[in-house]
C-alpha cells in the first residue's frame, strides 16, 4: 500500500497517522511546498519518506490536502501521472471548483471528491493527531463519476478511519458549508479583531476574557493561508451567508437600542433550539 500525501498539515498529517496505524505495512510518503514541513513530518514519524511529483505514478493512493485554490491546479497534474488503478482523493473545504477543474480529465474515474469535516485550529505537521476523523462526516461529491471498484476501496478506507459518509452535489455542498463552517471562521476572526483593537486602549481586557470568549474566538487561530483560499473559492456563498448574518446582528443591535429586552429574549429563545439540533434531536 503505497500512499502519497500532498500537503503535510493537520489534515494530511492526521490521515497519514491513521492510515499507518490501520495498515502498518503501508508506505507513507509526502510532498509539501514548505520544506520545513517535510523535515518536521519525517522527524515526527508522520511520513516515512519525502517524495516529489515524479513519485505519483508509483502510488496506489494519492491524497491532496492543500489549500483549495492550489488543489484546482495540482489535482489535474496528479491525474496526468497516476496509474490505472490508483485512487486519488482531496480534502478540500470547497468542492464545485475542484470538480469543475477535472470534469473532462481522462482519468476522472480515478478521483473521488471528498470533504472530511474534521479539524482543529492548529496547523502544520505537529498538529497531526490520531483519530481526528473518527465519528466525523465525510462529504462525497459526484461519486457516480468515480470507477465503482475504486469507490468501494475508498469507502472501505473511510470506514476503517471511522468516518460517516454523506453524499451531496458540489454546488449544494459549497452553499451549505458556507453557513456551518466558513461563516463561523469569519465570525471568530472578526471577533478577535474587534477585541484586539479595543485592547490597544485597555491593556487588561484579556485578563477579563473567560471561557466563553476563548471558545468563540478559538477558530481565529486557524491558518490564514488555508482560510483565505477557502473564502476566495466560495466567495459568492460566503458573501450571502455574511449578508444574512450581518442582518441578524443589526436587528439585535436595534432591539438593544430600543430597549426591547423581550424581543431579545425571544430571539435567543428561538435560537436556543439549536442545542437540540446539534444533539441529534429533530
N, C-alpha and C positions, 0 to 999 in steps of 0.2 A: 504494500500500500504506500505509494509514493505521493505525498501531499505537499503541494507548493502553495504557500500563503503569500499573497502580495498585500503588504500593509501589516506591520507588526505592532499595532497599537492595542488598545483594550479588547476590541472585538476579534481581530485576527489572532492576537496572542492567546486569548481565552479559548478560542476554537482549537488552537494548536495544543494547548494543555489538555483539553478534554478528549480530543481525538487520540492523543498519545496515551492517555490513561485507559481509554476504551479499547484501543488497538496497540498494545505495546510494541508490536512488530513494525508499526508504521514508521516510515522515514519522513520526518517533517523538515522541510527546508523553507527559507523565507527570503523575501525581497522587500526592501524599504528604501524610499528616496533619501531617508536620513541614515547615513552610515552608522551613526552612534546608536540608532535603534537596532540595527542588525547586530552590532557588537554586544549591546545590552541583552538582546534576546538570546544570543548564544551563551553569554555568561550566566544568565538566569535559567538556562535549560528550556526556554520556551520553544526554541527550534534546535535542531541538531546540525544543520548545515546552512551556510549562506548560499544564495542562488542568484541567477540572473535570468533575464527573459529567454536566454538560449537554453535554459533547462525546462522550459514549458513542454516541449514535445515528449519528455520522459515522464511527465506527471500523470498519475491516474486521477487526481483531483487537483483543481486549481481554485483557490478561494480568493476573491478580490474584495479586500476590506480596507479601501482607501476612501478619501473624500469623494462625494458623489460627482463633483464636477470633473474629477480625473477618471472615474470609472467609465464615463462615456467615451473617453479616448483610449484607455488601456484595455477595456474589455474586447473590442474588435481585434486588437493586436494579439490578445491571448487566443481568441478563437482562430485566428490565422495560423497559429502554431500547434494547437492541440492535436493529439492523436485521435483516431476514430472513435474509441470507446471511453475517452476521458470525460469527466464531469466537471463543469465549471459553474460555480455559483458566486453571487455577490452578496454583500450585507448592507447595501445602501439604504438610507432612510427615505429616499425617493425612488420611484420606480418608472414613471412614464417616460422620462428622457432616456433612461438606461435601456428600457425595452425598445424604444424607437431607434436607438443607435445601432442595434443589431438585428432589427426585424427582417432584413433581407440578407443577412450573412449566411454563407453556405453551411456554416457549422452552427446555426442557431439551435439545432436539435440537441447540441451538447450543453446548452446553457439553461440553468434553472434560476429564475429571478426570485430572490428571497429577501426578506427583511426580518431578521430575528430581533424582536423588540425586547432588548436587554441592554444593560449598560450601567455605568456609574458616572460620576462627574470627573473621574480621573482618566488620564491618557498616557500613552507610551507603553512599552513592553512591561515595565514594572507594575502597571495597573492590571495586567492579565491575572485572572483568578480562575480556579477550578469551579465548576458548577454554575457558571454565570447564566447558562441557558436552561437550566433545569426548571421545568414548570412554566417557562416563558412561551409566548406565542410567536410563531414564525409565519409571517405572511408570505404566501407564494403566489406570484402573478403569472398569468399565461402558461399555466402548467401544461396545457394541451400542446404547446409548441416544443416541449422537451420530449425526446425519444422515450418511449414508455419504459424500456428496460433501465434507462438512466434515471428516470423518475423514481422507479422502485428502489434503486440503490441509494439515491439521495434521501428519500423518505425514511429508509432504514437507518441511515446515519443520524438524521434529525431525531428519530425516535430514541436511538441509543443515547443521544445527548439530552434527552428529556424534554424536547420541545413539543408544544401543541401546534398543530397545523391549521391554518386558516387560508382559504383561497379567496382571491379578490382580483378584480381587474386593475391595471396600473393607475388609471385616472381616479377611480374611487379610492384606491389606497392613498394617493397623494392628497386628495381632498380631506379624507378623514384624519390622516396623520398630522395635517397642519393644525388641527384643533387639539388633539390629545397629546401631542408631543412637541411640535415646533412652537406653538404658541406659549406653552409653559416655559420653554427655554428663553424666549424673548422676555416674558414676564419676569423671570429670575434675573436676567442680565440688567433689565431696566430698573428693577427694584434695587439691585446692588448699586447701580449708577446713582440713583436718587439719594441713597443713604451715604455713599461716598462723598457726593457733592455737599451734603449737609454737614458731614463730618469735618469738612475743611474749616468750618466755623465753630463747631462744637466737638472738641477733641475727645470728650468722654462718651460719645454716643455709642460706640461699640461695647463699652463696659455695661451698657444697659440692654444689649441685644440678647434676647433669650432664645430658647429652643425653637420657638415659632419662626423667628426671623431666620435662624440657621437652616431650618428645614425648607423654608420657602425659597431662600436665595441659593440653596446648595447647587442648583444646576448652573449657576453663573460661574462655577469653577470649571465648567466643561471647556473643551478645546475650541477657541475662536476659529481656527482653521477649518475644523470639521463643520461647525455650525454656520459659518458664513457661506460655505459652499452649498449647504442644505437650503438656506434661505434663498440663495440665488437660483437654484434649480426648481424650487417650489414657490417662487415669489408671488404668483397670482393667488394661489390658495392661502398662503400665509397672509397676504395683504387683506383678503376678505375676512379671514379669521380675526385679524387685528382690528378691522373696522367694527365688527360686532363686539369685540372685547372692549374697545375704547368707548363705544356707545353705552355699554353697561356701566363702565366706570363713571362716565359723565352723568348718567342717570342717578347713580349712587351719590355722587357729589351734590347734585341738585336736591335730592331728598334730604341730605345733611344740612345744606344751606337753608332749606325751608323748615328745618327742624321737624321733618316728618319722620319721627322715630318709629311710628307704627309701620310706615311704608318700608323703612329699613329692616324692621323685624320680619315683615312678610317676605321681603327679598331673600333674606338669609334662611328663613324657614322653608321657602320653596326650593331653595338650592340645597338645603341640608339633606334632601333625599339622595344626594349623590353617594352618601355613605352606604346606602343600601345597594345602589347600583354597583359600586366598587367591591362590595362584599358578595356580589353574585346574586343578589335578591332582585327579582324582576317585579 
